């Protein structure tokens, strides 16, 4: 059965889905996105993703073409129509499609924003990498300065993943002014002497929804959390490391730039946080 997607108010088979060649998401990467995970056919932290979506739209002065409660219903409808038990829902809103290409923003009163959603069915709780851990390399962070806005400008992160693949690794951590910002599609953490260390919020990194939940759970579990920048050298001397994202949840990191952490196996803090996150997400998914 063909996957059903949502495009500008319509549910369509993916083969019939179309957007204009003049859509600014296609021409200028003038679009924002969110990815909401699904567990047991229910949405994880939809409200958090919706709030960040609103913030991203506001920072770019872009209109939201759909009310949040209607958006929630679209998510649920796509889960039902595509019979998703575990997976993700990708949402993208662009500034719309004018009748030609122009750097100047179109008038929002006459050119409505475009919205697209589709599902991806994939195992999340039983991801093989959770048992083996990830290997990461470091690369220079040369992205634009507003990484706190979740835009579709993902060319360099995509290149970073390809750099990692070419180096025989799984992902890359980006470094700016000698300090780790984040992974190509995730937030980065190290653990030293029982303390969880992750970069503080700012324009340099995406304000991860999973990050916020994991840090809250860590503090509730009486774990020490320190929000500050760290270097690759410090990370290589850490007891363990991990990443968080909507699709990976909490994923251990066992090697950084060829340096093995600990005994080369996923560490206890990352493993415990993954267990807590999955349990709490199952309990609160809606």
C-alpha positions as MATLAB code, in Angstrom:
seq = 'XXXXXXXXXXXXXXXXXXXXXXXXXXXXXXXXXXXXXXXXXXXXXXXXXXXXXXXXXXXXXXXXXXXXXXXXXXXXXXXXXXXXXXXXXXXXXXXXXXXXXXXXXXXXXXXXXXXXXXXXXXXXXXXXXXXXXXXXXXXXXXXXXXXXXXXXXXXXXXXXXXXXXXXXXXXXXXXXXXXXXXXXXXXXXXXXXXXXXXXXXXXXXXXXXXXXXXXXXXXXXXXXXXXXXXXXXXXXXXXXXXXXXXXXXXXXXXXXXXXXXXXXXXXXXXXXXXXXXXXXXXXXXX';
ca = [
       0.000    0.000    0.000;
       1.296    3.449   -0.899;
       2.350    5.746    1.912;
      -0.133    8.531    2.588;
       1.348   12.018    2.972;
      -0.113   15.434    3.734;
       0.408   18.384    1.399;
      -1.268   21.743    1.892;
      -4.483   20.414    3.393;
      -4.765   17.167    1.443;
      -4.000   13.539    2.288;
      -2.496   11.950   -0.809;
      -0.651    8.823   -1.935;
       3.017    9.800   -2.035;
       3.115    9.257   -5.815;
       0.536   11.999   -6.274;
       2.098   14.531   -3.893;
       3.503   17.654   -5.544;
       4.876   21.063   -4.603;
       5.619   23.973   -6.909;
       9.063   24.390   -8.465;
       8.835   27.956   -7.137;
       8.449   26.854   -3.516;
      10.963   28.813   -1.457;
      11.903   25.727    0.547;
      13.213   24.259   -2.716;
      14.789   27.459   -4.066;
      16.198   29.101   -0.933;
      15.969   26.531    1.901;
      13.479   29.078    3.236;
      11.691   26.557    5.418;
      11.628   25.081    8.898;
      10.977   21.530   10.006;
      10.299   19.252   12.958;
      10.534   15.494   13.465;
       8.202   13.911   16.005;
       8.812   10.323   17.034;
       6.101    7.699   17.396;
       6.069    4.899   19.971;
       3.224    2.414   20.187;
       1.335    4.472   17.631;
       1.459    7.574   19.848;
       3.319   10.881   19.564;
       6.327   11.662   21.757;
       6.498   15.236   23.087;
       4.334   16.771   20.378;
       3.813   19.918   22.468;
       7.566   20.493   22.704;
       8.005   20.159   18.955;
       5.007   22.411   18.292;
       6.409   25.102   20.587;
       9.810   24.988   18.882;
       8.102   25.109   15.484;
       6.282   28.272   16.502;
       9.553   29.796   17.700;
      11.362   28.945   14.454;
       8.543   30.449   12.392;
       8.561   33.566   14.540;
      12.331   34.033   14.240;
      11.976   33.954   10.430;
       8.768   36.002   10.321;
       7.046   33.123    8.573;
       3.327   32.435    8.876;
       2.033   29.136   10.248;
      -0.617   27.808    7.825;
      -2.267   25.527   10.397;
      -3.532   25.753   13.973;
      -1.538   23.652   16.440;
      -4.464   21.441   17.449;
      -5.240   20.811   13.785;
      -1.573   19.961   13.278;
      -1.750   17.456   16.122;
      -4.733   15.815   14.429;
      -2.854   15.633   11.110;
      -0.004   13.829   12.890;
      -2.402   11.337   14.435;
      -4.237   10.809   11.163;
      -0.985   10.032    9.349;
      -0.032    7.540   12.073;
      -3.389    5.805   11.601;
      -3.449    5.857    7.800;
       0.101    4.519    7.560;
      -0.236    2.084   10.483;
       2.879    3.424   12.238;
       3.829    1.682   15.480;
       7.400    2.990   15.767;
       8.850    5.665   13.559;
       8.781    9.364   12.838;
       6.657   12.093   11.322;
       8.510   14.728    9.313;
       6.910   18.179    9.110;
       8.105   21.031    6.889;
       6.710   24.517    6.492;
       8.116   26.824    3.824;
       7.380   30.458    3.014;
       5.358   29.213    0.069;
       5.510   29.476   -3.703;
       5.305   32.814   -5.492;
       4.895   32.963   -9.272;
       8.636   33.349   -9.859;
      12.031   33.249   -8.123;
      12.874   36.355   -6.081;
      15.158   36.916   -3.091;
      12.602   39.285   -1.580;
      10.040   37.568    0.642;
       6.602   37.303   -0.953;
       3.614   38.997    0.680;
       2.253   36.522    3.245;
      -1.253   37.878    2.605;
      -1.196   36.664   -1.004;
       1.354   33.815   -0.862;
       0.468   31.340    1.914;
       3.061   29.166    3.598;
       3.336   25.589    2.318;
       3.119   22.587    4.620;
       4.178   18.993    4.023;
       4.142   15.978    6.365;
       5.121   12.359    5.825;
       5.821    9.311    7.975;
       8.846    7.040    8.277;
       8.372    3.608    9.799;
      11.529    2.358   11.535;
      12.568    0.670   14.803;
      13.511    3.158   17.506;
      13.616    1.270   20.786;
      15.633   -1.663   19.412;
      18.166    0.252   17.335;
      21.322   -1.934   16.978;
      23.667    1.017   17.656;
      22.308    1.260   21.203;
      24.145   -1.976   22.020;
      27.382   -1.268   20.178;
      27.704    2.509   20.452;
      28.687    5.050   17.817;
      32.043    6.173   16.476;
      32.329    9.893   15.758;
      34.884   12.160   14.149;
      35.299   15.907   14.631;
      34.852   18.440   11.835;
      34.934   22.227   11.659;
      31.558   23.880   12.246;
      31.059   26.274    9.320;
      27.266   26.602    9.438;
      25.393   29.900    9.630;
      25.083   31.592   13.010;
      21.411   30.861   13.812;
      21.534   27.147   14.539;
      18.852   27.607   17.183;
      16.324   27.952   14.349;
      15.414   24.537   12.961;
      15.686   25.296    9.257;
      16.096   22.884    6.353;
      19.578   24.254    5.625;
      21.143   20.834    6.172;
      23.709   20.583    3.405;
      26.749   20.865    5.670;
      25.409   18.428    8.287;
      24.752   16.024    5.414;
      28.318   16.536    4.188;
      29.506   15.912    7.757;
      27.757   12.556    7.853;
      29.414   11.650    4.559;
      32.819   12.702    5.957;
      32.182   10.378    8.882;
      31.129    7.533    6.613;
      34.261    7.971    4.487;
      36.369    7.834    7.686;
      34.688    4.612    8.802;
      32.701    6.354   11.553;
      28.990    6.809   12.217;
      28.671   10.536   12.709;
      30.552   13.802   13.222;
      30.712   16.301   16.066;
      31.171   19.866   14.910;
      33.775   22.134   16.519;
      33.857   25.936   16.592;
      36.565   28.004   18.265;
      38.004   24.813   19.742;
      34.766   23.692   21.386;
      32.154   21.114   20.409;
      28.842   22.622   19.335;
      26.736   19.567   18.447;
      26.488   16.535   16.218;
      25.305   16.707   12.619;
      21.729   15.939   13.678;
      21.907   15.613   17.444;
      23.100   17.150   20.713;
      26.441   15.942   22.135;
      27.325   14.918   25.703;
      30.229   13.539   27.699;
      30.297   11.968   31.150;
      33.187   12.490   33.562;
      33.276   11.324   37.186;
      29.526   10.851   37.086;
      28.802   14.364   35.750;
      26.864   14.776   32.501;
      28.343   17.648   30.489;
      26.637   19.193   27.462;
      26.898   22.552   25.748;
      24.762   25.355   27.145;
      21.882   26.707   25.088;
      22.523   29.592   22.727;
      22.416   30.443   19.049;
      25.286   28.028   18.419;
      23.170   24.864   18.815;
      19.663   23.588   18.280;
      17.568   23.607   21.427;
      16.814   19.895   21.312;
      13.410   18.714   22.521;
      14.906   15.335   23.405;
      17.813   17.165   25.064;
      15.429   19.022   27.366;
      13.593   15.831   28.321;
      16.767   13.820   28.927;
      18.328   16.510   31.135;
      15.108   16.748   33.122;
      15.045   12.983   33.621;
      18.725   12.999   34.584;
      18.174   15.611   37.272;
      15.111   13.769   38.559;
      17.316   10.667   38.857;
      19.757   12.707   40.990;
      22.420   12.765   38.268;
      24.722   15.789   38.108;
      24.334   17.931   34.985;
      26.738   20.640   33.859;
      25.758   22.804   30.889;
      28.955   24.177   29.367;
      31.137   23.802   26.316;
      33.828   21.132   26.100;
      36.670   20.336   23.716;
      37.355   17.219   21.681;
      40.413   16.604   23.851;
      38.255   16.695   26.974;
      35.752   14.402   25.319;
      38.473   11.881   24.492;
      39.385   11.748   28.178;
      35.779   11.296   29.298;
      34.462    8.131   30.897;
      31.695    7.887   28.314;
      29.759    9.963   25.805;
      26.417    9.965   24.046;
      24.085   11.882   21.762;
      20.374   12.654   21.896;
      17.827   13.314   19.158;
      14.180   12.635   18.386;
      15.058    9.624   16.242;
      18.014    8.232   18.227;
      16.662    8.949   21.734;
      19.849    8.452   23.815;
      22.635    6.791   21.845;
      26.055    5.905   23.340;
      29.303    7.078   21.731;
      32.289    4.756   22.188;
      34.980    6.369   20.003;
      35.957    9.967   19.198;
      38.524   10.692   16.469;
      39.896    7.160   16.828;
      40.205    7.327   20.637;
      38.246    4.619   22.430;
      36.303    5.718   25.490;
      36.472    3.484   28.560;
      36.376   -0.166   27.578;
      34.847    0.581   24.196;
      31.328   -0.428   25.225;
      28.280    1.774   25.900;
      28.612    3.380   29.338;
      26.218    2.934   32.258;
      24.996    6.534   32.343;
      24.002    6.540   28.673;
      22.388    3.136   28.978;
      20.396    4.145   32.049;
      19.256    7.426   30.491;
      18.119    5.553   27.385;
      16.066    3.187   29.542;
      14.522    6.082   31.464;
      13.765    8.067   28.327;
      12.024    5.172   26.591;
      10.025    4.299   29.694;
       8.937    7.881   30.346;
       8.145    8.447   26.664;
       5.914    5.388   26.560;
       4.098    6.647   29.633;
       3.507   10.162   28.328;
       3.068    9.600   24.569;
      -0.310   10.776   23.328;
];
